[in-house]
Amino acid sequence: MGATEVSSFLIHLAVEGQVSAFTQNQALSALLFLYRDVLMLNLPWLHEKGRSFLRP
């Protein structure tokens, strides 16, 4: 998944899924772990934009 797909997924969770901010943060953390530690890919856009997807 690229930036567009990750963004769409996180926005879907917030808007259509209406999940809590905690759940959104957990999903973001899982994606960061997947890309950084499992796939060993550096995705600076995910670190920079990730928190902006979260809703209070």
C-alpha positions in Angstrom: 0.0 0.0 0.0 1.1 3.5 -0.8 0.3 6.8 0.9 -3.1 7.0 -0.8 -4.2 3.6 0.3 -3.0 4.1 3.9 -4.7 7.4 4.1 -7.9 6.0 2.7 -7.8 3.2 5.2 -7.3 5.4 8.2 -9.9 7.9 7.1 -12.3 5.0 6.5 -11.8 3.9 10.1 -12.5 7.4 11.4 -15.4 8.4 9.2 -17.3 5.2 8.2 -16.1 2.9 10.9 -16.6 5.6 13.6 -14.0 3.9 15.7 -12.4 5.6 18.7 -9.3 7.7 18.6 -7.6 4.9 20.6 -8.5 2.3 17.8 -7.3 4.7 15.1 -4.0 5.2 16.9 -3.6 1.4 17.3 -4.2 0.9 13.6 -1.6 3.6 12.8 0.9 2.0 15.1 0.3 -1.4 13.5 0.9 0.1 10.1 4.1 1.8 11.3 5.3 -1.5 12.8 4.5 -3.4 9.6 6.4 -1.1 7.3 9.3 -0.3 9.6 10.0 -3.6 11.3 8.6 -6.3 9.1 8.9 -4.9 5.6 11.9 -2.8 6.5 10.7 0.2 4.5 11.2 3.8 5.5 8.0 5.7 4.9 8.6 9.3 6.2 5.2 10.4 4.8 3.5 7.9 7.2 5.3 9.4 10.2 4.6 13.0 9.1 1.0 12.6 8.2 0.0 9.7 10.4 -1.2 11.7 13.4 -3.3 14.1 11.2 -5.7 11.2 10.4 -6.6 10.8 14.1 -9.7 12.4 15.4 -10.3 13.3 19.0 
